[in-house]
């Protein structure tokens, strides 16, 4: 058995340009889709750096989705837990739930 430090075992790692997380990951799709995926990746990189795109996305997330989601102090749970302030992030209040609408809005703006 080998011992690792917490930072080695729980650290977050981002993928490289080809989608690899160290020895894991990549793109495993039919070759016929590679051109479309490469084009989408290029458009995504442009959009990330485009202040107008980001402003439009932020506006939709704020005024349509309801982001940032409100925090709710769970008073009874706080009391039951001995006084530690426990807050719930109310993702259920967003249209369609949490991640689905975020993803869809970004894709629509890229299209």
MMTF fields as JSON, N, C-alpha, C and O atoms, coordinates in Angstrom:
{
  "mmtfVersion": "1.0.0",
  "mmtfProducer": "UNKNOWN",
  "numBonds": 443,
  "numAtoms": 444,
  "numGroups": 111,
  "numChains": 1,
  "numModels": 1,
  "chainsPerModel": [1],
  "groupsPerChain": [111],
  "chainIdList": ["A"],
  "bondAtomList": [4, 2, 8, 6, 12, 10, 16, 14, 20, 18, 24, 22, 28, 26, 32, 30, 36, 34, 40, 38, 44, 42, 48, 46, 52, 50, 56, 54, 60, 58, 64, 62, 68, 66, 72, 70, 76, 74, 80, 78, 84, 82, 88, 86, 92, 90, 96, 94, 100, 98, 104, 102, 108, 106, 112, 110, 116, 114, 120, 118, 124, 122, 128, 126, 132, 130, 136, 134, 140, 138, 144, 142, 148, 146, 152, 150, 156, 154, 160, 158, 164, 162, 168, 166, 172, 170, 176, 174, 180, 178, 184, 182, 188, 186, 192, 190, 196, 194, 200, 198, 204, 202, 208, 206, 212, 210, 216, 214, 220, 218, 224, 222, 228, 226, 232, 230, 236, 234, 240, 238, 244, 242, 248, 246, 252, 250, 256, 254, 260, 258, 264, 262, 268, 266, 272, 270, 276, 274, 280, 278, 284, 282, 288, 286, 292, 290, 296, 294, 300, 298, 304, 302, 308, 306, 312, 310, 316, 314, 320, 318, 324, 322, 328, 326, 332, 330, 336, 334, 340, 338, 344, 342, 348, 346, 352, 350, 356, 354, 360, 358, 364, 362, 368, 366, 372, 370, 376, 374, 380, 378, 384, 382, 388, 386, 392, 390, 396, 394, 400, 398, 404, 402, 408, 406, 412, 410, 416, 414, 420, 418, 424, 422, 428, 426, 432, 430, 436, 434, 440, 438],
  "bondOrderList": [1, 1, 1, 1, 1, 1, 1, 1, 1, 1, 1, 1, 1, 1, 1, 1, 1, 1, 1, 1, 1, 1, 1, 1, 1, 1, 1, 1, 1, 1, 1, 1, 1, 1, 1, 1, 1, 1, 1, 1, 1, 1, 1, 1, 1, 1, 1, 1, 1, 1, 1, 1, 1, 1, 1, 1, 1, 1, 1, 1, 1, 1, 1, 1, 1, 1, 1, 1, 1, 1, 1, 1, 1, 1, 1, 1, 1, 1, 1, 1, 1, 1, 1, 1, 1, 1, 1, 1, 1, 1, 1, 1, 1, 1, 1, 1, 1, 1, 1, 1, 1, 1, 1, 1, 1, 1, 1, 1, 1, 1],
  "groupList": [{"groupName": "UNK", "atomNameList": ["N", "CA", "C", "O"], "elementList": ["N", "C", "C", "O"], "formalChargeList": [0, 0, 0, 0], "bondAtomList": [1, 0, 2, 1, 3, 2], "bondOrderList": [1, 1, 2], "singleLetterCode": "X", "chemCompType": "L-PEPTIDE LINKING"}],
  "groupTypeList": [0, 0, 0, 0, 0, 0, 0, 0, 0, 0, 0, 0, 0, 0, 0, 0, 0, 0, 0, 0, 0, 0, 0, 0, 0, 0, 0, 0, 0, 0, 0, 0, 0, 0, 0, 0, 0, 0, 0, 0, 0, 0, 0, 0, 0, 0, 0, 0, 0, 0, 0, 0, 0, 0, 0, 0, 0, 0, 0, 0, 0, 0, 0, 0, 0, 0, 0, 0, 0, 0, 0, 0, 0, 0, 0, 0, 0, 0, 0, 0, 0, 0, 0, 0, 0, 0, 0, 0, 0, 0, 0, 0, 0, 0, 0, 0, 0, 0, 0, 0, 0, 0, 0, 0, 0, 0, 0, 0, 0, 0, 0],
  "groupIdList": [1, 2, 3, 4, 5, 6, 7, 8, 9, 10, 11, 12, 13, 14, 15, 16, 17, 18, 19, 20, 21, 22, 23, 24, 25, 26, 27, 28, 29, 30, 31, 32, 33, 34, 35, 36, 37, 38, 39, 40, 41, 42, 43, 44, 45, 46, 47, 48, 49, 50, 51, 52, 53, 54, 55, 56, 57, 58, 59, 60, 61, 62, 63, 64, 65, 66, 67, 68, 69, 70, 71, 72, 73, 74, 75, 76, 77, 78, 79, 80, 81, 82, 83, 84, 85, 86, 87, 88, 89, 90, 91, 92, 93, 94, 95, 96, 97, 98, 99, 100, 101, 102, 103, 104, 105, 106, 107, 108, 109, 110, 111],
  "secStructList": [7, 7, 7, 7, 7, 2, 2, 2, 2, 2, 7, 7, 7, 7, 7, 7, 6, 6, 1, 3, 3, 6, 6, 3, 3, 7, 7, 7, 1, 7, 4, 4, 4, 2, 2, 2, 2, 2, 2, 2, 2, 2, 2, 2, 2, 2, 2, 2, 2, 7, 2, 2, 2, 2, 2, 2, 2, 2, 2, 2, 0, 0, 0, 0, 0, 7, 7, 1, 7, 7, 3, 3, 3, 7, 2, 2, 2, 2, 2, 2, 6, 6, 1, 7, 7, 7, 3, 3, 3, 7, 4, 4, 4, 1, 6, 6, 1, 1, 2, 2, 2, 2, 2, 2, 2, 2, 2, 2, 2, 2, 7],
  "xCoordList": [0.841, 0.0, 0.888, 1.852, 0.563, 1.351, 0.53, -0.695, 1.22, 0.558, 0.74, 1.825, -0.315, -0.227, -0.716, -1.511, -0.241, -0.714, -2.118, -2.495, -2.903, -4.273, -4.311, -5.231, -3.326, -3.354, -3.152, -3.657, -2.417, -2.211, -3.452, -3.761, -4.163, -5.287, -6.611, -7.517, -6.747, -8.029, -7.96, -8.975, -6.794, -6.662, -7.443, -7.619, -7.91, -8.646, -7.666, -6.727, -7.895, -7.022, -7.898, -8.958, -7.455, -8.182, -7.643, -6.474, -8.479, -7.989, -7.058, -7.112, -6.207, -5.366, -6.2, -7.406, -5.566, -6.284, -6.976, -7.906, -6.547, -7.156, -8.154, -8.664, -8.428, -9.429, -8.894, -9.673, -7.588, -7.0, -6.766, -6.305, -7.089, -6.786, -5.642, -5.881, -4.415, -3.29, -3.428, -3.583, -3.378, -3.494, -4.939, -5.166, -5.915, -7.321, -8.01, -7.581, -9.076, -9.912, -9.713, -9.382, -9.918, -9.801, -11.162, -12.186, -11.151, -12.397, -12.581, -11.775, -13.606, -13.885, -15.21, -16.262, -15.126, -16.306, -15.971, -14.796, -16.974, -16.711, -15.911, -16.095, -15.041, -14.191, -15.019, -14.572, -16.21, -17.048, -17.504, -17.919, -17.433, -17.829, -16.665, -16.888, -15.442, -14.281, -14.247, -13.925, -14.566, -14.53, -15.53, -15.21, -16.73, -17.744, -17.314, -17.516, -16.725, -16.259, -15.115, -15.052, -14.216, -13.117, -13.642, -13.164, -14.628, -15.225, -15.91, -15.778, -16.634, -17.306, -16.284, -16.512, -15.172, -14.135, -13.539, -13.271, -13.331, -12.803, -13.787, -13.391, -15.072, -16.096, -16.205, -16.399, -16.079, -16.126, -14.978, -15.182, -13.774, -12.617, -12.828, -12.486, -13.395, -13.68, -14.715, -14.558, -15.767, -16.838, -16.345, -16.763, -15.461, -14.922, -14.222, -14.262, -13.575, -12.798, -13.6, -13.071, -14.85, -15.667, -16.521, -17.456, -16.22, -16.988, -18.474, -19.318, -18.803, -20.207, -20.954, -22.076, -20.33, -20.94, -21.158, -22.238, -20.119, -20.214, -21.299, -22.017, -21.425, -22.451, -23.851, -24.748, -24.04, -25.348, -25.679, -26.8, -24.699, -24.927, -25.249, -26.185, -24.475, -24.737, -26.132, -26.819, -26.554, -27.88, -28.972, -29.919, -28.839, -29.823, -29.829, -30.89, -28.645, -28.578, -29.232, -29.895, -29.044, -29.628, -31.13, -31.904, -31.544, -32.929, -33.873, -35.089, -33.352, -34.217, -34.12, -35.132, -32.896, -32.697, -32.881, -33.377, -32.482, -32.587, -31.292, -31.294, -30.18, -28.874, -28.418, -28.787, -27.657, -27.26, -28.436, -29.305, -28.439, -29.509, -29.487, -28.413, -30.663, -30.683, -30.222, -30.393, -29.639, -29.296, -30.398, -30.931, -30.727, -31.815, -31.262, -30.726, -31.389, -30.955, -31.951, -33.122, -31.483, -32.323, -32.324, -31.511, -33.245, -33.231, -33.403, -32.663, -34.37, -34.592, -33.409, -32.994, -32.866, -31.702, -30.492, -29.687, -30.365, -29.294, -29.41, -28.419, -30.63, -30.834, -30.53, -29.872, -31.009, -30.766, -29.286, -28.835, -28.536, -27.104, -26.277, -25.048, -26.927, -26.191, -25.754, -24.888, -26.322, -26.027, -25.155, -25.018, -24.564, -23.787, -24.763, -25.742, -24.513, -25.433, -25.416, -24.386, -26.553, -26.664, -27.538, -28.695, -26.961, -27.67, -27.898, -27.077, -29.023, -29.336, -29.288, -29.886, -28.593, -28.563, -29.736, -29.777, -30.685, -31.964, -31.908, -32.516, -31.179, -31.105, -32.456, -32.712, -33.318, -34.634, -35.511, -36.526, -35.145, -35.934, -35.621, -36.361, -34.533, -34.182, -35.104, -35.585, -35.348, -36.141, -35.464, -34.265, -36.168, -35.735, -34.715, -34.153, -34.454, -33.476, -32.146, -32.114, -31.058, -29.763, -28.98, -28.974, -28.327, -27.336, -27.928, -27.298, -29.101, -29.642, -29.799, -29.386, -30.39, -30.641, -29.339, -29.214, -28.373, -27.077, -26.432, -25.963, -26.412, -25.815, -26.57, -25.961, -27.895, -28.705, -28.523, -28.406, -28.495, -28.326, -26.984, -26.911, -25.929, -24.615, -24.596, -24.022, -25.22, -25.249, -26.072, -25.69, -27.192, -28.028, -27.263, -27.315, -26.562, -25.808, -24.646, -24.267, -24.079, -22.997, -23.523, -22.797, -24.775, -25.323, -25.495, -25.945],
  "yCoordList": [-1.171, 0.0, 1.237, 1.315, 2.203, 3.431, 4.567, 4.604, 5.472, 6.621, 7.825, 8.049, 8.589, 9.82, 10.967, 10.782, 12.138, 13.306, 13.648, 13.292, 14.334, 14.691, 15.471, 15.291, 16.334, 17.124, 16.247, 16.565, 15.144, 14.245, 13.413, 13.132, 13.02, 12.114, 12.828, 12.24, 14.079, 14.757, 16.006, 16.68, 16.331, 17.544, 17.452, 16.368, 18.588, 18.632, 18.901, 19.684, 18.251, 18.398, 18.73, 18.134, 19.671, 20.017, 19.2, 18.814, 18.928, 18.162, 19.01, 20.239, 18.329, 19.049, 19.382, 19.133, 19.941, 20.389, 19.246, 19.489, 18.023, 16.876, 16.133, 15.08, 16.682, 16.076, 15.013, 14.252, 14.945, 13.924, 14.468, 15.597, 13.656, 13.92, 12.978, 11.87, 13.402, 12.495, 11.34, 11.575, 10.085, 8.941, 8.59, 7.641, 9.332, 8.998, 10.044, 11.197, 9.637, 10.59, 10.523, 9.475, 11.651, 11.734, 11.848, 11.948, 11.833, 11.883, 10.546, 10.157, 9.864, 8.567, 8.668, 8.268, 9.214, 9.431, 8.975, 8.847, 8.733, 8.352, 9.436, 10.629, 9.01, 9.94, 10.972, 12.104, 10.601, 11.53, 12.725, 13.742, 12.62, 13.729, 14.627, 15.692, 14.227, 14.975, 16.406, 17.322, 16.626, 17.987, 18.881, 20.02, 18.371, 19.156, 19.436, 20.543, 18.45, 18.655, 19.655, 20.479, 19.588, 20.552, 21.964, 22.916, 22.104, 23.416, 23.94, 25.116, 23.071, 23.478, 23.908, 24.883, 23.195, 23.548, 24.918, 25.704, 25.204, 26.514, 27.626, 28.675, 27.396, 28.404, 28.622, 29.747, 27.548, 27.659, 28.525, 29.39, 28.298, 29.1, 30.571, 31.443, 30.854, 32.247, 32.852, 33.979, 32.092, 32.599, 32.867, 33.84, 32.011, 32.215, 33.558, 34.2, 33.982, 35.22, 36.432, 37.543, 36.248, 37.322, 37.963, 37.331, 39.2, 39.848, 39.995, 39.913, 40.209, 40.345, 39.024, 39.014, 37.913, 36.599, 36.351, 35.936, 36.61, 36.376, 37.246, 36.79, 38.503, 39.398, 38.886, 38.93, 38.403, 37.857, 36.617, 36.468, 35.728, 34.517, 34.876, 34.331, 35.791, 36.216, 36.816, 36.571, 37.61, 38.221, 37.151, 37.22, 36.158, 35.074, 34.282, 33.935, 34.0, 33.234, 33.994, 33.397, 35.307, 36.115, 36.305, 36.073, 36.724, 37.153, 36.053, 36.208, 34.957, 33.856, 32.672, 32.124, 32.295, 31.113, 31.447, 30.622, 32.654, 33.027, 32.854, 32.659, 32.927, 32.81, 34.165, 35.178, 34.233, 33.084, 32.566, 33.326, 31.264, 30.627, 31.162, 31.37, 31.386, 31.911, 30.874, 29.668, 31.382, 30.546, 30.703, 31.794, 29.609, 29.589, 29.065, 27.957, 29.858, 29.403, 28.367, 28.677, 27.142, 26.052, 26.14, 25.505, 26.934, 27.247, 26.012, 25.834, 25.162, 23.97, 23.013, 22.451, 22.825, 21.953, 22.545, 21.812, 23.862, 24.535, 24.243, 23.934, 24.345, 24.047, 22.582, 22.276, 21.672, 20.243, 19.897, 18.953, 20.645, 20.378, 21.032, 20.965, 21.656, 22.231, 23.666, 24.164, 24.333, 25.751, 26.113, 27.295, 25.147, 25.467, 25.965, 25.284, 27.134, 27.708, 26.848, 26.726, 26.259, 25.39, 26.08, 26.415, 26.28, 26.921, 25.907, 25.019, 26.051, 25.222, 26.107, 27.183, 25.673, 26.394, 25.881, 24.695, 26.73, 26.337, 26.192, 26.977, 25.187, 24.897, 24.473, 24.621, 23.948, 23.502, 24.663, 24.44, 25.892, 27.05, 27.508, 28.316, 27.005, 27.368, 26.655, 25.556, 27.293, 26.638, 25.33, 25.327, 24.254, 22.895, 22.299, 21.247, 22.916, 22.368, 23.08, 24.286, 22.367, 23.015, 23.095, 24.141, 22.027, 22.108, 22.123, 22.652, 21.572, 21.428, 22.768, 22.922, 23.739, 25.031, 25.794, 26.514, 25.656, 26.324, 25.852, 26.662, 24.548, 23.948, 24.367, 24.737, 24.31, 24.631, 26.08, 26.351, 27.019, 28.428, 28.674, 29.395, 28.092, 28.239, 27.69, 28.303, 26.537, 25.938, 26.773, 26.927, 27.314, 28.146, 29.392, 29.772, 30.023, 31.224, 30.915, 31.757, 29.724, 29.34, 29.036, 29.195, 28.601, 28.143, 29.246, 28.995],
  "zCoordList": [0.0, 0.0, 0.0, 0.762, -0.856, -0.878, -0.285, -0.404, 0.342, 0.94, 0.028, -0.51, -0.14, -0.925, -0.072, 0.85, -0.383, 0.354, -0.116, -1.233, 0.716, 0.308, -1.0, -1.797, -1.232, -2.465, -3.692, -4.769, -3.542, -4.675, -4.962, -6.12, -3.91, -4.111, -4.36, -4.951, -3.926, -4.078, -4.94, -5.122, -5.473, -6.276, -7.566, -8.123, -8.036, -9.294, -10.425, -10.279, -11.535, -12.686, -13.89, -14.078, -14.691, -15.904, -17.064, -17.056, -18.066, -19.214, -20.076, -20.053, -20.835, -21.791, -23.03, -23.051, -24.055, -25.257, -25.994, -26.764, -25.777, -26.449, -25.561, -25.942, -24.382, -23.508, -22.566, -21.991, -22.398, -21.533, -20.13, -19.963, -19.118, -17.72, -17.363, -16.882, -17.591, -17.395, -18.37, -19.569, -17.894, -18.803, -19.164, -19.914, -18.648, -18.863, -19.726, -19.78, -20.396, -21.123, -22.614, -23.167, -23.26, -24.708, -25.348, -24.672, -26.659, -27.433, -28.118, -28.964, -27.767, -28.362, -29.108, -28.61, -30.317, -31.162, -32.578, -32.922, -33.391, -34.78, -35.509, -35.265, -36.389, -37.14, -37.899, -38.084, -38.338, -39.103, -38.264, -38.82, -36.938, -36.069, -35.665, -35.089, -35.951, -35.476, -36.007, -35.251, -37.279, -37.831, -37.096, -36.753, -36.857, -36.147, -34.706, -34.208, -34.036, -32.666, -32.612, -31.7, -33.579, -33.624, -33.857, -33.239, -34.75, -35.002, -33.737, -33.395, -33.054, -31.824, -30.765, -30.05, -30.662, -29.696, -30.015, -29.107, -31.298, -31.703, -31.357, -30.847, -31.636, -31.326, -29.819, -29.358, -29.064, -27.608, -27.105, -26.254, -27.625, -27.2, -27.532, -26.733, -28.716, -29.083, -28.131, -27.662, -27.856, -26.997, -25.577, -24.948, -25.069, -23.719, -23.601, -22.552, -24.691, -24.671, -25.145, -25.155, -25.535, -26.102, -25.005, -24.513, -24.615, -23.55, -23.89, -22.997, -25.161, -25.553, -25.352, -24.848, -25.748, -25.538, -24.05, -23.63, -23.26, -21.818, -21.189, -20.3, -21.645, -21.105, -21.445, -20.604, -22.675, -23.063, -22.241, -21.754, -22.089, -21.297, -19.848, -19.264, -19.271, -17.89, -17.747, -16.756, -18.75, -18.708, -18.719, -17.935, -19.61, -19.652, -18.347, -17.829, -17.823, -16.577, -15.427, -14.579, -15.4, -14.323, -14.508, -13.579, -15.697, -15.898, -16.361, -16.25, -16.872, -17.293, -16.332, -15.895, -16.017, -15.169, -13.691, -12.924, -13.29, -11.881, -11.125, -9.909, -11.846, -11.201, -10.698, -11.293, -9.663, -8.852, -8.031, -7.604, -7.824, -7.054, -5.626, -5.06, -5.038, -3.67, -2.645, -2.825, -1.577, -0.43, 0.608, 0.806, 1.259, 2.231, 3.547, 3.602, 4.607, 5.926, 6.436, 6.653, 6.624, 7.131, 8.653, 9.325, 9.184, 10.618, 11.497, 12.464, 11.17, 12.016, 11.935, 12.948, 10.74, 10.589, 11.307, 11.882, 11.273, 12.003, 13.499, 14.161, 14.02, 15.453, 15.757, 16.751, 14.897, 15.115, 15.039, 15.688, 14.261, 14.103, 15.198, 15.17, 16.15, 17.268, 17.04, 17.76, 16.069, 15.895, 14.712, 14.399, 14.051, 12.847, 11.789, 11.485, 11.228, 10.236, 8.974, 8.31, 8.653, 7.482, 6.445, 6.701, 5.279, 4.177, 3.071, 2.844, 2.388, 1.226, -0.006, -0.021, -1.023, -2.296, -3.108, -3.434, -3.442, -4.006, -5.524, -6.252, -5.992, -7.423, -7.981, -9.176, -7.122, -7.571, -8.027, -8.688, -7.689, -8.099, -9.519, -10.082, -10.109, -11.483, -12.462, -12.187, -13.613, -14.653, -15.032, -15.313, -15.049, -15.415, -14.454, -14.758, -13.322, -12.404, -12.523, -12.768, -12.358, -12.236, -13.536, -14.183, -13.927, -15.002, -16.398, -17.315, -16.596, -17.96, -18.656, -19.805, -17.974, -18.602, -18.819, -19.81, -17.924, -18.107, -19.404, -20.204, -19.604, -20.792, -22.044, -23.047, -21.985, -23.16, -23.589, -24.785, -22.647, -23.011, -23.678, -24.673, -23.148, -23.773, -25.184, -26.084, -25.384, -26.721, -27.688, -28.848, -27.231, -28.101, -28.537, -29.706, -27.617, -27.973, -28.909, -29.724, -28.803, -29.723, -31.12, -32.102, -31.219, -32.505, -33.516, -34.634]
}
